[in-house]
Amino acid sequence: MAEVEVATAASPTGKVRQIGDTILEVEDITLSFGGLVAVNDVSFNVREHEIFSIIGPNGAGKSSMLNVINGVYHPQKGQITFNGKTRKHMKAHHSAAEGIARTFQNIALFKGMTVLDNVMTGRNKMMKSNFLTQALYWGKGRNEEITHRRKVEDVIDFLQIQAIRKTPVGRLPYGLQKRVELARALAAEPKLLLLDEPMAGMNVEEKEDMCRFVLDINDEFGTTIILIEHDMGVVMDLSDRVVVLNYGVKIADGTPYDVCNNQAVIDAYLGVTE
């Protein structure tokens, strides 16, 4: 592929990030459930090392689009190209194996397990030893778990949740559970991280912490991020580019400045004035 013209972007930390070639190409995706069209002929691309946001009113098709990208839903039309491989139907195990991880709008953690054990589940796809050696904690299984646990401890340190690492997740407040879910996704060492409303329901301090972690993940690991978020201040501060959906249709695609000054976007969020 040719080098992208917009090659760099300055992060709020002052570090200049190198924006690379296209890593994800979404082409003409249409997804319907019976007579309901959730996503209608939507196309966009995401470049390496970007923070790319998908925004729109409730019911616009944002989460459905993430579910198509990581293989939860299979579209009736269109195709997904990720990291050079094109598929009409991305399957969930393909997306995980190829380096796509995600968090969910509704927290999907194992509430009775500790923070450490929840984050360890993010390493499952990398474990090669069989169930028996893992269960007996013996030989290859033991050595493999020690190696993966070191990686998990690094993620726990990075997200500053050392103090709760042995706490069952169900006892944690909502904001910390969101951070644990982010840790589990990050433990999978993704090339592309999908964040579905990671700051929903948080107070101001929790949002500030999560914004900082998103920027740090992008800066320090070079992880490409697709973000769904309703807080427009967060979207405009974090994003390199933004795509806007409304009733399943793409109505804008560009820089945060271009999008927030687009009349179709203003009408979709604020209503058309007579």
Stockholm file with secondary structure:
# STOCKHOLM 1.0

chainA/1-274         MAEVEVATAASPTGKVRQIGDTILEVEDITLSFGGLVAVNDVSFNVREHEIFSIIGPNGAGKSSMLNVINGVYHPQKGQITFNGKTRKHMKAHHSAAEGIARTFQNIALFKGMTVLDNVMTGRNKMMKSNFLTQALYWGKGRNEEITHRRKVEDVIDFLQIQAIRKTPVGRLPYGLQKRVELARALAAEPKLLLLDEPMAGMNVEEKEDMCRFVLDINDEFGTTIILIEHDMGVVMDLSDRVVVLNYGVKIADGTPYDVCNNQAVIDAYLGVTE
#=GR chainA/1-274 SS CCCCSSCEEECTTSCEEECCSEEEEEEEEEEEETTEEEEEEEEEEEETTCEEEEECSTTSSHHHHHHHHTTSSCCSEEEEEETTEEESSCCHHHHHHHTEEECCSSCCCCTTSBHHHHHHGGGGGGCCSCHHHHHHTCHHHHHHHHHHHHHHHHHHHHTTCGGGTTSBGGGSCHHHHHHHHHHHHHHTCCSEEEEESTTTTCCHHHHHHHHHHHHHHHHHHCCEEEEECSCHHHHHHHCSEEEEEETTEEEEEECHHHHHTCHHHHHHHHCCCC
#=GC SS_cons         CCCCSSCEEECTTSCEEECCSEEEEEEEEEEEETTEEEEEEEEEEEETTCEEEEECSTTSSHHHHHHHHTTSSCCSEEEEEETTEEESSCCHHHHHHHTEEECCSSCCCCTTSBHHHHHHGGGGGGCCSCHHHHHHTCHHHHHHHHHHHHHHHHHHHHTTCGGGTTSBGGGSCHHHHHHHHHHHHHHTCCSEEEEESTTTTCCHHHHHHHHHHHHHHHHHHCCEEEEECSCHHHHHHHCSEEEEEETTEEEEEECHHHHHTCHHHHHHHHCCCC
//
